Amino acid sequence: MKIGFIGVGHMAGSILKAISKNTEYEFYINDINYNHADDISKDLSNKIIKCSSIDVIDNSDLIFLGVKPKDLAEVLNEIRNHIKDKLI
């Protein structure tokens, strides 16, 4: 299964850290703070791929939106044409 995260702050990052222990999953992550996403990908495993939010949607079976409520409208506007039948 391919799991995507748009926003990997404290809460979403903790979820990612917990489920990344399962080596059967592949992870696609994006964060507004590139350095934060880079740190998380280095800390966890080589199964974590940093990419754009559109690539997260296109490549994932399940997507976690871990963005602040004030940023949600902007993120949803950006990804709305790519969501199709994705589980968010």
Solvent accessible surface area in square Angstrom, and as a share of the most:
residue,aa,sasa,rsa
1,M,120,0.54
2,K,79,0.33
3,I,5,0.03
4,G,0,0.00
5,F,0,0.00
6,I,4,0.02
7,G,6,0.06
8,V,0,0.00
9,G,31,0.30
10,H,173,0.77
11,M,156,0.70
12,A,9,0.07
13,G,3,0.03
14,S,67,0.43
15,I,64,0.33
16,L,0,0.00
17,K,93,0.40
18,A,62,0.48
19,I,50,0.25
20,S,15,0.10
21,K,167,0.71
22,N,60,0.31
23,T,104,0.60
24,E,140,0.63
25,Y,58,0.22
26,E,53,0.24
27,F,1,0.00
28,Y,20,0.08
29,I,0,0.00
30,N,36,0.19
31,D,22,0.11
32,I,170,0.86
33,N,78,0.40
34,Y,141,0.54
35,N,107,0.55
36,H,61,0.27
37,A,3,0.03
38,D,29,0.15
39,D,79,0.41
40,I,8,0.04
41,S,15,0.10
42,K,150,0.63
43,D,105,0.55
44,L,50,0.25
45,S,41,0.27
46,N,145,0.74
47,K,79,0.33
48,I,13,0.07
49,I,71,0.36
50,K,64,0.27
51,C,30,0.18
52,S,53,0.34
53,S,7,0.05
54,I,41,0.21
55,D,60,0.31
56,V,0,0.00
57,I,0,0.00
58,D,73,0.38
59,N,60,0.31
60,S,1,0.00
61,D,77,0.40
62,L,39,0.19
63,I,2,0.01
64,F,64,0.27
65,L,50,0.25
66,G,30,0.29
67,V,38,0.22
68,K,129,0.54
69,P,124,0.78
70,K,163,0.69
71,D,39,0.20
72,L,64,0.32
73,A,77,0.60
74,E,127,0.57
75,V,20,0.12
76,L,67,0.34
77,N,88,0.45
78,E,92,0.41
79,I,0,0.00
80,R,154,0.56
81,N,115,0.59
82,H,58,0.26
83,I,37,0.19
84,K,170,0.72
85,D,135,0.70
86,K,57,0.24
87,L,118,0.59
88,I,85,0.43
